[in-house]
Amino acid sequence: MAEPSLDALVEALRRSVAAGQERAVQGALLQQLEDASNVHFMSEELMMRLHAWERYEQHVEEHRRLL
């Protein structure tokens, strides 16, 4: 079974907040979103390094600001 996409996790968190679910539920969703974002960013950064992308450092800094 595939992991949920970042978009799906953001939407699930949005719905949880809108529905007034418990903070524990929202916290779990937020943790899933953070974990999935870290995996996404790490794989993206690896690809950028493998291809010697000239804006690597700037893009990595954007990732750090998001988290």
Secondary structure by P-SEA (a helix, b strand, c coil): cccccaaaaaaaaaaaaaacccaaaaaaaaaaaaaaaaaaaaaaaaaaaaacccaaaaaaaaaaaac
